[in-house]
Amino acid sequence: MLAFERAYNEQHLHSGIQYVKPADRHRDVDQERLKQRKEVYESAKRRHPKRWSGSTRNWEVTGSVSLNPVKMHGIEHNKRAA
C-alpha cells in the first residue's frame, strides 16, 4: 500500500489539479509548474500558430479538490437531514 501511495503522490499527474503531482500541490510548487507549462504552450503557439485552432490549455491553479466530492456531498446532505 505504501508503494501505491508513494507512486500516486510522487509520480501520478492528477487531472483534477491540472496534471500536477499531488505532492507538488502539497508542497506549493504546483503554481510554478503550471506557470512554466503556460509559457511553453504560449511560446509554441507563437512559433507555430497554424497548429492551434483556439486558445491553449487552461493552466490556471484549481481551487480545493477532494477525492470523492459526490460522496462528501452526500455526507453533508445526510448531516443536515439528521
HTML snippet that shows the backbone in 3Dmol.js (N, CA, C, O; Angstrom):
<script src="https://3Dmol.org/build/3Dmol-min.js"></script>
<div id="view" style="width:600px;height:400px;position:relative"></div>
<script>
const pdb = `
ATOM      1  N   MET A   1       0.822  -1.196   0.000  1.00  0.00           N
ATOM      2  CA  MET A   1       0.000   0.000   0.000  1.00  0.00           C
ATOM      3  C   MET A   1       0.861   1.252   0.000  1.00  0.00           C
ATOM      4  O   MET A   1       0.509   2.241  -0.644  1.00  0.00           O
ATOM      5  N   LEU A   2       1.980   1.228   0.710  1.00  0.00           N
ATOM      6  CA  LEU A   2       2.860   2.395   0.733  1.00  0.00           C
ATOM      7  C   LEU A   2       3.442   2.687  -0.641  1.00  0.00           C
ATOM      8  O   LEU A   2       3.625   3.849  -1.005  1.00  0.00           O
ATOM      9  N   ALA A   3       3.731   1.643  -1.405  1.00  0.00           N
ATOM     10  CA  ALA A   3       4.269   1.832  -2.752  1.00  0.00           C
ATOM     11  C   ALA A   3       3.227   2.522  -3.634  1.00  0.00           C
ATOM     12  O   ALA A   3       3.564   3.414  -4.413  1.00  0.00           O
ATOM     13  N   PHE A   4       1.973   2.114  -3.512  1.00  0.00           N
ATOM     14  CA  PHE A   4       0.909   2.760  -4.282  1.00  0.00           C
ATOM     15  C   PHE A   4       0.772   4.226  -3.876  1.00  0.00           C
ATOM     16  O   PHE A   4       0.678   5.107  -4.731  1.00  0.00           O
ATOM     17  N   GLU A   5       0.760   4.477  -2.588  1.00  0.00           N
ATOM     18  CA  GLU A   5       0.613   5.845  -2.092  1.00  0.00           C
ATOM     19  C   GLU A   5       1.765   6.732  -2.576  1.00  0.00           C
ATOM     20  O   GLU A   5       1.543   7.865  -3.001  1.00  0.00           O
ATOM     21  N   ARG A   6       2.966   6.223  -2.510  1.00  0.00           N
ATOM     22  CA  ARG A   6       4.137   6.969  -2.966  1.00  0.00           C
ATOM     23  C   ARG A   6       4.038   7.266  -4.466  1.00  0.00           C
ATOM     24  O   ARG A   6       4.274   8.394  -4.899  1.00  0.00           O
ATOM     25  N   ALA A   7       3.689   6.246  -5.252  1.00  0.00           N
ATOM     26  CA  ALA A   7       3.567   6.430  -6.700  1.00  0.00           C
ATOM     27  C   ALA A   7       2.457   7.429  -7.023  1.00  0.00           C
ATOM     28  O   ALA A   7       2.629   8.286  -7.889  1.00  0.00           O
ATOM     29  N   TYR A   8       1.330   7.323  -6.337  1.00  0.00           N
ATOM     30  CA  TYR A   8       0.208   8.235  -6.590  1.00  0.00           C
ATOM     31  C   TYR A   8       0.591   9.677  -6.275  1.00  0.00           C
ATOM     32  O   TYR A   8       0.287  10.585  -7.049  1.00  0.00           O
ATOM     33  N   ASN A   9       1.248   9.886  -5.161  1.00  0.00           N
ATOM     34  CA  ASN A   9       1.590  11.246  -4.742  1.00  0.00           C
ATOM     35  C   ASN A   9       2.799  11.827  -5.456  1.00  0.00           C
ATOM     36  O   ASN A   9       2.851  13.033  -5.695  1.00  0.00           O
ATOM     37  N   GLU A  10       3.778  10.987  -5.801  1.00  0.00           N
ATOM     38  CA  GLU A  10       5.045  11.491  -6.340  1.00  0.00           C
ATOM     39  C   GLU A  10       5.191  11.343  -7.851  1.00  0.00           C
ATOM     40  O   GLU A  10       6.067  11.979  -8.436  1.00  0.00           O
ATOM     41  N   GLN A  11       4.358  10.521  -8.507  1.00  0.00           N
ATOM     42  CA  GLN A  11       4.522  10.289  -9.940  1.00  0.00           C
ATOM     43  C   GLN A  11       3.268  10.596 -10.756  1.00  0.00           C
ATOM     44  O   GLN A  11       3.357  11.050 -11.897  1.00  0.00           O
ATOM     45  N   HIS A  12       2.127  10.350 -10.177  1.00  0.00           N
ATOM     46  CA  HIS A  12       0.846  10.480 -10.883  1.00  0.00           C
ATOM     47  C   HIS A  12       0.528  11.938 -11.181  1.00  0.00           C
ATOM     48  O   HIS A  12       0.525  12.769 -10.273  1.00  0.00           O
ATOM     49  N   LEU A  13       0.259  12.260 -12.451  1.00  0.00           N
ATOM     50  CA  LEU A  13      -0.184  13.600 -12.833  1.00  0.00           C
ATOM     51  C   LEU A  13      -1.704  13.613 -12.775  1.00  0.00           C
ATOM     52  O   LEU A  13      -2.368  12.995 -13.607  1.00  0.00           O
ATOM     53  N   HIS A  14      -2.243  14.302 -11.813  1.00  0.00           N
ATOM     54  CA  HIS A  14      -3.666  14.242 -11.489  1.00  0.00           C
ATOM     55  C   HIS A  14      -4.472  15.238 -12.322  1.00  0.00           C
ATOM     56  O   HIS A  14      -4.194  16.437 -12.307  1.00  0.00           O
ATOM     57  N   SER A  15      -5.465  14.735 -13.042  1.00  0.00           N
ATOM     58  CA  SER A  15      -6.272  15.592 -13.921  1.00  0.00           C
ATOM     59  C   SER A  15      -7.086  16.627 -13.150  1.00  0.00           C
ATOM     60  O   SER A  15      -7.359  17.705 -13.678  1.00  0.00           O
ATOM     61  N   GLY A  16      -7.470  16.330 -11.944  1.00  0.00           N
ATOM     62  CA  GLY A  16      -8.291  17.257 -11.163  1.00  0.00           C
ATOM     63  C   GLY A  16      -7.545  18.484 -10.686  1.00  0.00           C
ATOM     64  O   GLY A  16      -8.164  19.464 -10.270  1.00  0.00           O
ATOM     65  N   ILE A  17      -6.214  18.443 -10.741  1.00  0.00           N
ATOM     66  CA  ILE A  17      -5.406  19.592 -10.322  1.00  0.00           C
ATOM     67  C   ILE A  17      -4.457  20.018 -11.441  1.00  0.00           C
ATOM     68  O   ILE A  17      -3.301  20.370 -11.209  1.00  0.00           O
ATOM     69  N   GLN A  18      -4.992  19.973 -12.668  1.00  0.00           N
ATOM     70  CA  GLN A  18      -4.290  20.451 -13.857  1.00  0.00           C
ATOM     71  C   GLN A  18      -3.015  19.665 -14.173  1.00  0.00           C
ATOM     72  O   GLN A  18      -2.024  20.238 -14.625  1.00  0.00           O
ATOM     73  N   TYR A  19      -3.045  18.385 -13.939  1.00  0.00           N
ATOM     74  CA  TYR A  19      -1.953  17.478 -14.299  1.00  0.00           C
ATOM     75  C   TYR A  19      -0.644  17.816 -13.592  1.00  0.00           C
ATOM     76  O   TYR A  19       0.423  17.815 -14.205  1.00  0.00           O
ATOM     77  N   VAL A  20      -0.737  18.103 -12.312  1.00  0.00           N
ATOM     78  CA  VAL A  20       0.452  18.170 -11.469  1.00  0.00           C
ATOM     79  C   VAL A  20       0.384  17.021 -10.482  1.00  0.00           C
ATOM     80  O   VAL A  20      -0.678  16.434 -10.276  1.00  0.00           O
ATOM     81  N   LYS A  21       1.492  16.706  -9.885  1.00  0.00           N
ATOM     82  CA  LYS A  21       1.524  15.627  -8.902  1.00  0.00           C
ATOM     83  C   LYS A  21       0.911  16.118  -7.588  1.00  0.00           C
ATOM     84  O   LYS A  21       1.129  17.266  -7.199  1.00  0.00           O
ATOM     85  N   PRO A  22       0.153  15.270  -6.907  1.00  0.00           N
ATOM     86  CA  PRO A  22      -0.399  15.671  -5.622  1.00  0.00           C
ATOM     87  C   PRO A  22       0.674  16.174  -4.650  1.00  0.00           C
ATOM     88  O   PRO A  22       0.429  17.114  -3.893  1.00  0.00           O
ATOM     89  N   ALA A  23       1.838  15.566  -4.665  1.00  0.00           N
ATOM     90  CA  ALA A  23       2.909  16.020  -3.772  1.00  0.00           C
ATOM     91  C   ALA A  23       3.334  17.443  -4.111  1.00  0.00           C
ATOM     92  O   ALA A  23       3.633  18.229  -3.213  1.00  0.00           O
ATOM     93  N   ASP A  24       3.364  17.782  -5.400  1.00  0.00           N
ATOM     94  CA  ASP A  24       3.702  19.148  -5.798  1.00  0.00           C
ATOM     95  C   ASP A  24       2.655  20.130  -5.301  1.00  0.00           C
ATOM     96  O   ASP A  24       2.978  21.247  -4.896  1.00  0.00           O
ATOM     97  N   ARG A  25       1.422  19.713  -5.333  1.00  0.00           N
ATOM     98  CA  ARG A  25       0.334  20.565  -4.824  1.00  0.00           C
ATOM     99  C   ARG A  25       0.516  20.797  -3.327  1.00  0.00           C
ATOM    100  O   ARG A  25       0.361  21.919  -2.845  1.00  0.00           O
ATOM    101  N   HIS A  26       0.843  19.742  -2.596  1.00  0.00           N
ATOM    102  CA  HIS A  26       1.033  19.868  -1.150  1.00  0.00           C
ATOM    103  C   HIS A  26       2.251  20.713  -0.805  1.00  0.00           C
ATOM    104  O   HIS A  26       2.269  21.377   0.231  1.00  0.00           O
ATOM    105  N   ARG A  27       3.256  20.698  -1.650  1.00  0.00           N
ATOM    106  CA  ARG A  27       4.492  21.474  -1.419  1.00  0.00           C
ATOM    107  C   ARG A  27       4.387  22.906  -1.941  1.00  0.00           C
ATOM    108  O   ARG A  27       5.336  23.681  -1.821  1.00  0.00           O
ATOM    109  N   ASP A  28       3.243  23.257  -2.516  1.00  0.00           N
ATOM    110  CA  ASP A  28       3.021  24.586  -3.100  1.00  0.00           C
ATOM    111  C   ASP A  28       3.985  24.910  -4.235  1.00  0.00           C
ATOM    112  O   ASP A  28       4.387  26.062  -4.398  1.00  0.00           O
ATOM    113  N   VAL A  29       4.357  23.904  -5.019  1.00  0.00           N
ATOM    114  CA  VAL A  29       5.168  24.154  -6.212  1.00  0.00           C
ATOM    115  C   VAL A  29       4.335  23.977  -7.474  1.00  0.00           C
ATOM    116  O   VAL A  29       4.851  24.125  -8.583  1.00  0.00           O
ATOM    117  N   ASP A  30       3.058  23.663  -7.317  1.00  0.00           N
ATOM    118  CA  ASP A  30       2.191  23.486  -8.486  1.00  0.00           C
ATOM    119  C   ASP A  30       2.023  24.787  -9.259  1.00  0.00           C
ATOM    120  O   ASP A  30       1.937  24.760 -10.486  1.00  0.00           O
ATOM    121  N   GLN A  31       1.976  25.920  -8.576  1.00  0.00           N
ATOM    122  CA  GLN A  31       1.811  27.199  -9.264  1.00  0.00           C
ATOM    123  C   GLN A  31       2.973  27.463 -10.215  1.00  0.00           C
ATOM    124  O   GLN A  31       2.766  27.914 -11.342  1.00  0.00           O
ATOM    125  N   GLU A  32       4.180  27.187  -9.768  1.00  0.00           N
ATOM    126  CA  GLU A  32       5.354  27.397 -10.620  1.00  0.00           C
ATOM    127  C   GLU A  32       5.350  26.433 -11.803  1.00  0.00           C
ATOM    128  O   GLU A  32       5.674  26.828 -12.922  1.00  0.00           O
ATOM    129  N   ARG A  33       4.991  25.189 -11.570  1.00  0.00           N
ATOM    130  CA  ARG A  33       4.932  24.210 -12.660  1.00  0.00           C
ATOM    131  C   ARG A  33       3.899  24.625 -13.717  1.00  0.00           C
ATOM    132  O   ARG A  33       4.156  24.532 -14.917  1.00  0.00           O
ATOM    133  N   LEU A  34       2.744  25.077 -13.260  1.00  0.00           N
ATOM    134  CA  LEU A  34       1.694  25.490 -14.190  1.00  0.00           C
ATOM    135  C   LEU A  34       2.094  26.755 -14.947  1.00  0.00           C
ATOM    136  O   LEU A  34       1.773  26.900 -16.127  1.00  0.00           O
ATOM    137  N   LYS A  35       2.781  27.653 -14.286  1.00  0.00           N
ATOM    138  CA  LYS A  35       3.275  28.861 -14.953  1.00  0.00           C
ATOM    139  C   LYS A  35       4.255  28.490 -16.067  1.00  0.00           C
ATOM    140  O   LYS A  35       4.198  29.046 -17.164  1.00  0.00           O
ATOM    141  N   GLN A  36       5.155  27.546 -15.777  1.00  0.00           N
ATOM    142  CA  GLN A  36       6.122  27.096 -16.786  1.00  0.00           C
ATOM    143  C   GLN A  36       5.405  26.451 -17.974  1.00  0.00           C
ATOM    144  O   GLN A  36       5.754  26.714 -19.125  1.00  0.00           O
ATOM    145  N   ARG A  37       4.422  25.621 -17.704  1.00  0.00           N
ATOM    146  CA  ARG A  37       3.673  24.975 -18.789  1.00  0.00           C
ATOM    147  C   ARG A  37       2.958  25.998 -19.653  1.00  0.00           C
ATOM    148  O   ARG A  37       2.969  25.904 -20.881  1.00  0.00           O
ATOM    149  N   LYS A  38       2.336  26.978 -19.006  1.00  0.00           N
ATOM    150  CA  LYS A  38       1.632  28.013 -19.754  1.00  0.00           C
ATOM    151  C   LYS A  38       2.596  28.735 -20.691  1.00  0.00           C
ATOM    152  O   LYS A  38       2.259  29.005 -21.844  1.00  0.00           O
ATOM    153  N   GLU A  39       3.787  29.047 -20.199  1.00  0.00           N
ATOM    154  CA  GLU A  39       4.788  29.719 -21.025  1.00  0.00           C
ATOM    155  C   GLU A  39       5.217  28.845 -22.201  1.00  0.00           C
ATOM    156  O   GLU A  39       5.385  29.343 -23.315  1.00  0.00           O
ATOM    157  N   VAL A  40       5.394  27.559 -21.963  1.00  0.00           N
ATOM    158  CA  VAL A  40       5.785  26.636 -23.037  1.00  0.00           C
ATOM    159  C   VAL A  40       4.699  26.585 -24.110  1.00  0.00           C
ATOM    160  O   VAL A  40       5.002  26.663 -25.300  1.00  0.00           O
ATOM    161  N   TYR A  41       3.441  26.456 -23.699  1.00  0.00           N
ATOM    162  CA  TYR A  41       2.339  26.386 -24.653  1.00  0.00           C
ATOM    163  C   TYR A  41       2.202  27.689 -25.442  1.00  0.00           C
ATOM    164  O   TYR A  41       2.007  27.666 -26.657  1.00  0.00           O
ATOM    165  N   GLU A  42       2.303  28.814 -24.753  1.00  0.00           N
ATOM    166  CA  GLU A  42       2.173  30.097 -25.442  1.00  0.00           C
ATOM    167  C   GLU A  42       3.324  30.321 -26.417  1.00  0.00           C
ATOM    168  O   GLU A  42       3.126  30.868 -27.501  1.00  0.00           O
ATOM    169  N   SER A  43       4.503  29.906 -26.040  1.00  0.00           N
ATOM    170  CA  SER A  43       5.658  30.012 -26.932  1.00  0.00           C
ATOM    171  C   SER A  43       5.461  29.142 -28.177  1.00  0.00           C
ATOM    172  O   SER A  43       5.745  29.576 -29.293  1.00  0.00           O
ATOM    173  N   ALA A  44       4.980  27.927 -27.983  1.00  0.00           N
ATOM    174  CA  ALA A  44       4.730  27.021 -29.113  1.00  0.00           C
ATOM    175  C   ALA A  44       3.660  27.604 -30.031  1.00  0.00           C
ATOM    176  O   ALA A  44       3.765  27.499 -31.253  1.00  0.00           O
ATOM    177  N   LYS A  45       2.645  28.210 -29.453  1.00  0.00           N
ATOM    178  CA  LYS A  45       1.575  28.803 -30.264  1.00  0.00           C
ATOM    179  C   LYS A  45       2.107  29.979 -31.085  1.00  0.00           C
ATOM    180  O   LYS A  45       1.721  30.151 -32.242  1.00  0.00           O
ATOM    181  N   ARG A  46       2.985  30.783 -30.497  1.00  0.00           N
ATOM    182  CA  ARG A  46       3.570  31.907 -31.231  1.00  0.00           C
ATOM    183  C   ARG A  46       4.460  31.427 -32.378  1.00  0.00           C
ATOM    184  O   ARG A  46       4.465  32.020 -33.456  1.00  0.00           O
ATOM    185  N   ARG A  47       5.211  30.354 -32.139  1.00  0.00           N
ATOM    186  CA  ARG A  47       6.117  29.841 -33.170  1.00  0.00           C
ATOM    187  C   ARG A  47       5.378  29.147 -34.304  1.00  0.00           C
ATOM    188  O   ARG A  47       5.794  29.222 -35.460  1.00  0.00           O
ATOM    189  N   HIS A  48       4.275  28.468 -33.972  1.00  0.00           N
ATOM    190  CA  HIS A  48       3.534  27.676 -34.958  1.00  0.00           C
ATOM    191  C   HIS A  48       2.032  27.942 -34.844  1.00  0.00           C
ATOM    192  O   HIS A  48       1.282  27.046 -34.457  1.00  0.00           O
ATOM    193  N   PRO A  49       1.581  29.147 -35.170  1.00  0.00           N
ATOM    194  CA  PRO A  49       0.165  29.494 -34.955  1.00  0.00           C
ATOM    195  C   PRO A  49      -0.809  28.652 -35.780  1.00  0.00           C
ATOM    196  O   PRO A  49      -1.967  28.500 -35.389  1.00  0.00           O
ATOM    197  N   LYS A  50      -0.371  28.109 -36.895  1.00  0.00           N
ATOM    198  CA  LYS A  50      -1.283  27.312 -37.725  1.00  0.00           C
ATOM    199  C   LYS A  50      -1.633  25.972 -37.075  1.00  0.00           C
ATOM    200  O   LYS A  50      -2.621  25.342 -37.452  1.00  0.00           O
ATOM    201  N   ARG A  51      -0.839  25.536 -36.112  1.00  0.00           N
ATOM    202  CA  ARG A  51      -1.112  24.272 -35.424  1.00  0.00           C
ATOM    203  C   ARG A  51      -2.178  24.416 -34.341  1.00  0.00           C
ATOM    204  O   ARG A  51      -2.644  23.422 -33.785  1.00  0.00           O
ATOM    205  N   TRP A  52      -2.558  25.645 -34.049  1.00  0.00           N
ATOM    206  CA  TRP A  52      -3.501  25.907 -32.964  1.00  0.00           C
ATOM    207  C   TRP A  52      -4.804  26.435 -33.534  1.00  0.00           C
ATOM    208  O   TRP A  52      -4.814  27.439 -34.246  1.00  0.00           O
ATOM    209  N   SER A  53      -5.895  25.767 -33.225  1.00  0.00           N
ATOM    210  CA  SER A  53      -7.195  26.214 -33.713  1.00  0.00           C
ATOM    211  C   SER A  53      -7.886  27.145 -32.721  1.00  0.00           C
ATOM    212  O   SER A  53      -8.862  27.807 -33.072  1.00  0.00           O
ATOM    213  N   GLY A  54      -7.402  27.199 -31.517  1.00  0.00           N
ATOM    214  CA  GLY A  54      -8.021  28.042 -30.491  1.00  0.00           C
ATOM    215  C   GLY A  54      -7.004  28.428 -29.452  1.00  0.00           C
ATOM    216  O   GLY A  54      -5.814  28.546 -29.743  1.00  0.00           O
ATOM    217  N   SER A  55      -7.466  28.622 -28.261  1.00  0.00           N
ATOM    218  CA  SER A  55      -6.564  29.001 -27.177  1.00  0.00           C
ATOM    219  C   SER A  55      -5.814  27.774 -26.657  1.00  0.00           C
ATOM    220  O   SER A  55      -6.149  26.637 -26.989  1.00  0.00           O
ATOM    221  N   THR A  56      -4.815  28.024 -25.853  1.00  0.00           N
ATOM    222  CA  THR A  56      -4.051  26.927 -25.260  1.00  0.00           C
ATOM    223  C   THR A  56      -4.838  26.343 -24.089  1.00  0.00           C
ATOM    224  O   THR A  56      -5.867  26.881 -23.681  1.00  0.00           O
ATOM    225  N   ARG A  57      -4.347  25.264 -23.577  1.00  0.00           N
ATOM    226  CA  ARG A  57      -4.978  24.606 -22.422  1.00  0.00           C
ATOM    227  C   ARG A  57      -4.984  25.560 -21.226  1.00  0.00           C
ATOM    228  O   ARG A  57      -4.091  26.394 -21.078  1.00  0.00           O
ATOM    229  N   ASN A  58      -5.983  25.425 -20.393  1.00  0.00           N
ATOM    230  CA  ASN A  58      -6.074  26.219 -19.174  1.00  0.00           C
ATOM    231  C   ASN A  58      -5.074  25.675 -18.153  1.00  0.00           C
ATOM    232  O   ASN A  58      -5.223  24.554 -17.668  1.00  0.00           O
ATOM    233  N   TRP A  59      -4.067  26.468 -17.834  1.00  0.00           N
ATOM    234  CA  TRP A  59      -3.066  26.061 -16.854  1.00  0.00           C
ATOM    235  C   TRP A  59      -3.190  26.850 -15.556  1.00  0.00           C
ATOM    236  O   TRP A  59      -2.206  27.005 -14.832  1.00  0.00           O
ATOM    237  N   GLU A  60      -4.382  27.349 -15.254  1.00  0.00           N
ATOM    238  CA  GLU A  60      -4.602  28.079 -14.002  1.00  0.00           C
ATOM    239  C   GLU A  60      -4.712  27.088 -12.845  1.00  0.00           C
ATOM    240  O   GLU A  60      -5.194  25.967 -13.008  1.00  0.00           O
ATOM    241  N   VAL A  61      -4.261  27.523 -11.690  1.00  0.00           N
ATOM    242  CA  VAL A  61      -4.339  26.685 -10.490  1.00  0.00           C
ATOM    243  C   VAL A  61      -5.801  26.489 -10.118  1.00  0.00           C
ATOM    244  O   VAL A  61      -6.575  27.446 -10.098  1.00  0.00           O
ATOM    245  N   THR A  62      -6.178  25.257  -9.824  1.00  0.00           N
ATOM    246  CA  THR A  62      -7.552  24.972  -9.412  1.00  0.00           C
ATOM    247  C   THR A  62      -7.717  25.246  -7.928  1.00  0.00           C
ATOM    248  O   THR A  62      -6.743  25.301  -7.177  1.00  0.00           O
ATOM    249  N   GLY A  63      -8.945  25.413  -7.526  1.00  0.00           N
ATOM    250  CA  GLY A  63      -9.237  25.611  -6.111  1.00  0.00           C
ATOM    251  C   GLY A  63      -9.104  24.298  -5.356  1.00  0.00           C
ATOM    252  O   GLY A  63      -8.406  23.386  -5.799  1.00  0.00           O
ATOM    253  N   SER A  64      -9.770  24.207  -4.227  1.00  0.00           N
ATOM    254  CA  SER A  64      -9.678  22.992  -3.428  1.00  0.00           C
ATOM    255  C   SER A  64     -10.365  21.834  -4.142  1.00  0.00           C
ATOM    256  O   SER A  64     -11.338  22.026  -4.870  1.00  0.00           O
ATOM    257  N   VAL A  65      -9.853  20.651  -3.928  1.00  0.00           N
ATOM    258  CA  VAL A  65     -10.396  19.446  -4.531  1.00  0.00           C
ATOM    259  C   VAL A  65     -10.524  18.374  -3.458  1.00  0.00           C
ATOM    260  O   VAL A  65      -9.895  18.457  -2.403  1.00  0.00           O
ATOM    261  N   SER A  66     -11.347  17.364  -3.739  1.00  0.00           N
ATOM    262  CA  SER A  66     -11.459  16.223  -2.829  1.00  0.00           C
ATOM    263  C   SER A  66     -11.479  14.951  -3.651  1.00  0.00           C
ATOM    264  O   SER A  66     -11.770  14.975  -4.847  1.00  0.00           O
ATOM    265  N   LEU A  67     -11.172  13.856  -3.010  1.00  0.00           N
ATOM    266  CA  LEU A  67     -11.100  12.589  -3.722  1.00  0.00           C
ATOM    267  C   LEU A  67     -12.462  12.090  -4.171  1.00  0.00           C
ATOM    268  O   LEU A  67     -12.593  11.546  -5.267  1.00  0.00           O
ATOM    269  N   ASN A  68     -13.470  12.267  -3.342  1.00  0.00           N
ATOM    270  CA  ASN A  68     -14.804  11.781  -3.656  1.00  0.00           C
ATOM    271  C   ASN A  68     -15.831  12.880  -3.406  1.00  0.00           C
ATOM    272  O   ASN A  68     -16.572  12.813  -2.425  1.00  0.00           O
ATOM    273  N   PRO A  69     -15.889  13.892  -4.272  1.00  0.00           N
ATOM    274  CA  PRO A  69     -16.789  15.012  -3.995  1.00  0.00           C
ATOM    275  C   PRO A  69     -18.261  14.616  -3.931  1.00  0.00           C
ATOM    276  O   PRO A  69     -19.009  15.198  -3.146  1.00  0.00           O
ATOM    277  N   VAL A  70     -18.695  13.654  -4.723  1.00  0.00           N
ATOM    278  CA  VAL A  70     -20.091  13.230  -4.678  1.00  0.00           C
ATOM    279  C   VAL A  70     -20.381  12.579  -3.341  1.00  0.00           C
ATOM    280  O   VAL A  70     -21.428  12.826  -2.742  1.00  0.00           O
ATOM    281  N   LYS A  71     -19.483  11.767  -2.879  1.00  0.00           N
ATOM    282  CA  LYS A  71     -19.654  11.103  -1.597  1.00  0.00           C
ATOM    283  C   LYS A  71     -19.690  12.141  -0.467  1.00  0.00           C
ATOM    284  O   LYS A  71     -20.518  12.046   0.438  1.00  0.00           O
ATOM    285  N   MET A  72     -18.789  13.134  -0.523  1.00  0.00           N
ATOM    286  CA  MET A  72     -18.755  14.165   0.505  1.00  0.00           C
ATOM    287  C   MET A  72     -20.050  14.970   0.493  1.00  0.00           C
ATOM    288  O   MET A  72     -20.555  15.348   1.549  1.00  0.00           O
ATOM    289  N   HIS A  73     -20.588  15.231  -0.692  1.00  0.00           N
ATOM    290  CA  HIS A  73     -21.845  15.955  -0.798  1.00  0.00           C
ATOM    291  C   HIS A  73     -22.958  15.168  -0.092  1.00  0.00           C
ATOM    292  O   HIS A  73     -23.780  15.744   0.620  1.00  0.00           O
ATOM    293  N   GLY A  74     -22.971  13.869  -0.297  1.00  0.00           N
ATOM    294  CA  GLY A  74     -23.968  13.011   0.340  1.00  0.00           C
ATOM    295  C   GLY A  74     -23.833  13.014   1.851  1.00  0.00           C
ATOM    296  O   GLY A  74     -24.835  13.025   2.566  1.00  0.00           O
ATOM    297  N   ILE A  75     -22.616  13.004   2.335  1.00  0.00           N
ATOM    298  CA  ILE A  75     -22.379  13.035   3.787  1.00  0.00           C
ATOM    299  C   ILE A  75     -22.897  14.341   4.378  1.00  0.00           C
ATOM    300  O   ILE A  75     -23.571  14.339   5.408  1.00  0.00           O
ATOM    301  N   GLU A  76     -22.578  15.460   3.718  1.00  0.00           N
ATOM    302  CA  GLU A  76     -23.052  16.757   4.197  1.00  0.00           C
ATOM    303  C   GLU A  76     -24.585  16.826   4.153  1.00  0.00           C
ATOM    304  O   GLU A  76     -25.220  17.343   5.073  1.00  0.00           O
ATOM    305  N   HIS A  77     -25.150  16.311   3.101  1.00  0.00           N
ATOM    306  CA  HIS A  77     -26.615  16.288   2.965  1.00  0.00           C
ATOM    307  C   HIS A  77     -27.232  15.490   4.100  1.00  0.00           C
ATOM    308  O   HIS A  77     -28.217  15.926   4.697  1.00  0.00           O
ATOM    309  N   ASN A  78     -26.665  14.322   4.410  1.00  0.00           N
ATOM    310  CA  ASN A  78     -27.193  13.480   5.462  1.00  0.00           C
ATOM    311  C   ASN A  78     -27.039  14.135   6.835  1.00  0.00           C
ATOM    312  O   ASN A  78     -27.901  13.970   7.698  1.00  0.00           O
ATOM    313  N   LYS A  79     -25.951  14.873   7.041  1.00  0.00           N
ATOM    314  CA  LYS A  79     -25.769  15.562   8.323  1.00  0.00           C
ATOM    315  C   LYS A  79     -26.852  16.619   8.532  1.00  0.00           C
ATOM    316  O   LYS A  79     -27.388  16.768   9.631  1.00  0.00           O
ATOM    317  N   ARG A  80     -27.165  17.351   7.457  1.00  0.00           N
ATOM    318  CA  ARG A  80     -28.193  18.386   7.563  1.00  0.00           C
ATOM    319  C   ARG A  80     -29.578  17.773   7.782  1.00  0.00           C
ATOM    320  O   ARG A  80     -30.418  18.368   8.457  1.00  0.00           O
ATOM    321  N   ALA A  81     -29.815  16.603   7.223  1.00  0.00           N
ATOM    322  CA  ALA A  81     -31.126  15.959   7.333  1.00  0.00           C
ATOM    323  C   ALA A  81     -31.342  15.352   8.721  1.00  0.00           C
ATOM    324  O   ALA A  81     -32.481  15.152   9.145  1.00  0.00           O
ATOM    325  N   ALA A  82     -30.261  15.065   9.414  1.00  0.00           N
ATOM    326  CA  ALA A  82     -30.380  14.384  10.724  1.00  0.00           C
ATOM    327  C   ALA A  82     -30.870  15.284  11.828  1.00  0.00           C
ATOM    328  O   ALA A  82     -31.013  14.842  12.968  1.00  0.00           O
TER     329      ALA A  82
END
`;
const viewer = $3Dmol.createViewer("view");
viewer.addModel(pdb, "pdb");
viewer.setStyle({}, {cartoon: {color: "spectrum"}});
viewer.zoomTo();
viewer.render();
</script>
